[in-house]
Amino acid sequence: MSVTLEDLRRAQRVLEGQVVRTPCTHSRVLSKITGAEVWLKFENFQFTASFKERGALNKLANLNEAERAAGVAAMSAGNHAQGVAYHATRLGIKSVIVMPRNTPFTKVRNTRELGGEVILHGETLADAQAFLEAELIGQRGMTLVHPYDDPFVIAGQGTVALEMLEQAPSLDTLVVPIGGGGLISGMAIAAHALKPELRIVGVESAGYPSAFAALQNDPSLVKGGQTIAEGIAVRNIGRLTIEIIREHVAELMRVEEPAIERAIGLLASIEKVIVEGAGAVGLAALLTDPARFAGRCVGLVLCGGNIDTRLLASVLLRQLVHEQRLISLSIDIEDQPGFLARVAGRIGESGGNIVQVHHERLHRGHAKSATLEVLVEAQDEAHARQIHDDLQNNGFSVRRGAGGMEFE
């Protein structure tokens, strides 16, 4: 079954008033950093913090009475689960979500609180899907709400592009995350129906380039492994979506973990928004290859904001280290009263803020000497170097500590 612009228009009418028409705004700072005119579509502002609500609701709204009575089933470890559970409950439809046993408890709890029945089964989504197909669809006659490989789901996701082109008609490029391919498929159909010359760039995690692997007919290209963009860590692209990608998407990019982390950090510090790894890969693509997008009017989809708070804290701290706004210094001192105060005073006079200090006496040096391991907050790289130089100029021996910057 093909998906047309009229299918997307119909989905848009279904979704009106049922999901958030999220803002799409120009970012002056990100535009300056990347060299492109950057527009951000804030799908992380949806009630469940993800675009997945759109496709899920459109599928649910198109069920017949018998299907509604039998209920729906989905396999998911995150955003799709919450979108299905939320809208199924609103519409009075029973939903059962099969999740792998290792799914973070927060996601399990959120799905249950939104009204979905959760079954934990297997170690992977493939295990969950096999159970769902055999037990829930085969035995109980429930209807599958697939996370991406379904025409109604694709049409629902495509409404993101319909809104973007209404909100920012000057866009000439869309940079879209690819997991299973539902979002980019729907958006590409919308974009090329309304603006055929519009350039569409798909972005995948370097470990999970499922679309690229499918187009190359080489599954070994999907290496897997840990990724902060778990929302698009999909090994197998959809059968419907790969054909749409083949027709409409001329460019695919793969982004590495450091670029995704930096994108999350920049969105938090500049735009003051929380975005999960999958939602940040579009900006990561611009940071990875700015020349590809220089001078273009680029729309990025911040497709989700469901990131674990501990992971977010780690990413933001790592970003401070990367920007050299958080430096670690090892300072040799005499083990006598007043030396710690002298070091602290010198750092303070240089404008540095001491975040943490450890006084190490048990080392191989002289018994009357000690080392201070100091974690210092600085304004930027130049300020960090000034703090280091001021300490040295006042007679202290200073070395880079773990996580700090290299001084010569």
N, C-alpha and C positions, 0 to 999 in steps of 0.2 A: 504494500500500500504506500503510495507516494504522499508526500506532505506538501501542500500548496500554500500560497499567500492567503487564500480564502480560509484555509484551516486555521491559520494563525490569527486572522481577523475574528473568526468565530471564537477561538480561545480567548482573545482579548475581551470580547463581550462577556464571556463566561466569568472571567476573572475580575471584571470591573467591580470595585467595591468589596471584593473578597480577599484580595491581596494588596499589599502596599504598592502604590505607584512611586517607586523610589526615586530620589533625586539623581540628577546627572549634572555635575557641576565642573567647571573649569578649575584646574589647579595651577596657579601662577608659579608656585615654588617648584613643583615637580616638573613643570614645563621648562623652567630655567635649568634644572639639574639635568634633564634628559635631552634637551634640544628639540623636543617635539611640543606641539600644543596638546596638552594632556587633559582629557575629560574623564571623570570617574563616575561610574554607575554603582550606587551604593546598595547592592542587593543584600548586604549584611544587615540592612535596616528592616528586612522582613521580620515578622513576628517570631519565626523559628530561626532567624539569622541566616537564611540561605535562600537562593533562587529556587531550590528544589520544590518549594510549595507550589509554584506555578504549574509545572508538569503534573504533579500529583493531583492537584485540584481539577485540572482539565480532564484527566483520566477518570476521576471519580464522578465528575458531573456528567460524563457520557455513558455511565453504566445504565443498563436497563433495570427494570424492577426486580427481576429474578436475580440478577447479579448483585444488586444492592442488598437483597435479603440474605444471600449466601455469604456476604462479606468479602473482604479483600485481604490479600497477603502480599508481603514484600520482604525482600532480603536486603539488609543494609546494616552498616556499622556506624551510621552517623546521620547526616543531614536529610537524606531521603526518608529515613525511618520517621523522623520527627515531622516532616511535611505530610506524610501519609497519615500518621496517627492524628495529627491536629485537625486536618480537614475531614478525615473520615468521621471523627467524633462529632465535629460540627454538623455534618450532614446525616448523623444518625446511622452510620454504617460501621459495622464491626470490623476492626482491623487487627491482624496478627502479623507481627514483625519478627522474622527469624534473624538472629544476630549470632556471630561467632562467639564462643565462650570467652575469648580474651578481649571482648569489647569493653572499653573503659566504663566503669560503673556509672559515671556521670551521664553518659549517653543512654545507657539502659534506663536509668532513673527518669531522665527527661522524657524519653519515649513513653514510659508508663504514665507519667504525670499528664501527658497530652492525650491519654485515653487508649493507647495501643496495648494490646496483649503482647508481651515479649516472650519469645522462646529462645533460649540460648542453646545452640547446637553447632558442633563441629569447631574446627580450628580456623577455617577460612570462609570467605564468602561463597566459594564454590561448594563447600560442604553445606552451608546454609541453604543455598539454592536447591541442591539435590533433595534435601529434606523437605523443603517447601513444595517442590514439584510433586514429590511422592505422597506426602501426607496431607498437605493443605489443599492443593489443587486436585490431585488424583483421588484422595479419599473423601475430602470434605466439600469439594466443588467450589472452592473460593476462587476469586479472580485475581490474577497476578497484576500488581502495579509495578511494572519494571522500572528500575531507576533511570534508564536511558533508551532502551531499544523498543520503543513503542510510539506509534504515530501521534497519539494524543499527548503523550509526555513531551515529545519533540516540539509539537505545536505550542504547548504551554510555555516551554523554555524560550521559544522564539519570540514571545511577546517582549522579552528584554530588549531585543533589537528594535522592535516597533517603537517602544517608548524612547529609546536612545536617539533614534533618527528624528523623532518629533521634538525632543528636548534640545538636541544639538545637531541641526541639519547640516552643519558644515563638516561633519566627520567624513574623512576619506579613508580611514583605516580602523578596523576593529581588531583588538588583540584579545583572544578568548582562551581560557583554560580548556584543556581536553583531558577527560578521564575516560568515561565510556562513550562520550561524543554527543550526548543529547543536547547540551547547551549550544555548542558551536554549530551543530546541524540546524537547529531551529533558527538561530541567529543568522546563519549564512543564507538560508532560504528567504528570510525576511529582507535582509540587506540587499541581496542581489535582485530580488523582485522590485524593490523600490529604488535602488541605486546600483545598477549593474557594474559600474566601474569601481565600486567600493572594494578596497583591499582587505582581505581577511587573513589574519595570521593566527594559527593555532599554537598553543604553548603546552608542552608536556614536561613532567619531571624527568630528569636525565635517566633515572633508574626505571621508569615506566613509560617509555615512548610507544604506547600500544598502537596508536594510529600510524606512526612512522614505520613500525615493524610490520603492520598489516599491509601498508602500501609497498613495502620492500619484499613482502612475502617471506619474512625472516623472523620467526618468533624468538630466536635467540638474542635479538637486540634488546628484549625486555629483561634486564638483569635483576630487577627487584631490589630488595634491601630496604634499609631505613630511610624514610623521607619525612620532612616536616610537612610536606604537601600530601598527607594521607588521603585527602578527599579526592585526589585524582590519581591515586596509586592503583590503577586498574590494569590488569595483565592482558585482558582481551577486550578489544573495541567491539561495539555492537555491529550486528550484521546490517541493520538499516543505516546506522550512522556512518559506517565506513564508506558506503556508496555515496552518501551526501557529501562527506568530506572529500572524496575523490573528485566529485564534480565541482565543488564550490571553493575549496580551500587550496590555494596554490602554494602556501608557505607554512612550514612547520618548524618550530624552534624547540630546543631542549634546554632547560635551565638547571643549573647546579644548585646545591643546597646553600652555599654562602650568599648567592644572589637572592634567593628566596628569603633568607633571614634578613638581609639588608632591606628588602622591600617591606617586610613586616615592620621593621623598625622605623623606616621612613614614614610609612603611613600612620604609625602611632605618634611619631614626634611632629610631623608636619600637618597631617590632616586630622589628628586627634581621634582616629578611629581604630578599632580593633578588628583585624582581618586574619583569618586562618591562612595556613600556607598555600592551599589551593587558590584562595582569593587573591594572593599576592603575586602569583606567577606572571601575570600580565606586566606588572611594573618590573618584575625581575627580568623579563625579556628586554624591556627598554634599557635597563641598566647594563645588561649583558652586551647588547649590540646597538648602541645609540645611533650609529651611522645609518643603520637600516631604516630608522624612523625619523631622522633629522628633517625638520621643516614640515612634517606631516601633521594632520589633525587627527589625533589618535584617541579612540574610546577604549577604556579599560573597564572590565567588569570585576568589581570586588564581590565575588560570587558567594562568599560566606564569611561569617565571623565567629564560628564555633571553634575556639582554640583553648586548650587546657591552660588554666591560669599559671600553673607552675612552668609549663613550657614557654608561655609568653614571657614570664619573668626572666627565664634563662636567655631567651632570644634578645630581650632588651638589654640585659647586662652584657651579653656578648657584643651587641652593637656598640655599646659605649666603649668597650675595649677596642673594637675595630676602628672607631672614629678617634681613638686615643683621647677620649674624654674620661677614661678610667685607666689609671696606670699603676703598676706595682713597682716599687723601688726598694732595693736592699741598701741600707745605709749603715756603715761601720761606725761605731761610737765607743767611747770609753765607758766602762760599766761603773759610772759614778753618779751621784745625785745631781740632777739638773740637766743632764745631757738630753734626755727625752724631751724636756720642756724646750730646750734650745732648738731641736729639730722641728718640733711642732710649731714653734714661733716663727722659724725661718719659712716653713711651708705656708703658714698663714699669711706672712708678710708678702709672699709671692702670689697670693690670691688662690692658693690651692685649698681644697677641703679634704681633711683626713676622714676617710670612710671606715678604715680598719687599721689597727696596728698590732703587731706581735713582737715581743721583746725576746730575742733568741740568745741565750747565754751558753748553751751546751753545743759548742762547735769546736773546730780544731784550732781556732786562733788562741791568742793569749788569754789567760784566766781573767785578766782585768779588762778584757774587751767584750763587746757584744754586737749583735746585729739587729737592727730594726727592719722588719718587713712591713712596709707601709703601703696601703692602698689609698690612692689619692684621686680625687675628682678634679679634672681640669676643664677649661673651656673648649680647647681644641688642641691640635698637635703643637702649634707654636707656643701656646701657654704651657703645655706639658714640658717642652724643651726648656722654657724659661725657668720653671720650677727646678728642673734638674740642674741647670747651669748655676742658679742662685745658690743651691746647696753646695755644689762643688766650689764655687767662688768663696764660700764661707768656710772652707777647709774640710768639708765632709767627703768621704769616699762613697760614691753612689754607683750602684749597678742596676741594670734592668732585672726585675723580678718576674716570676711567672705571670703571663698575661699582660705585662707592661710593654712599652715600646722600646726599641733598640736605640740606645744613644751611643754615639761614637766620640 
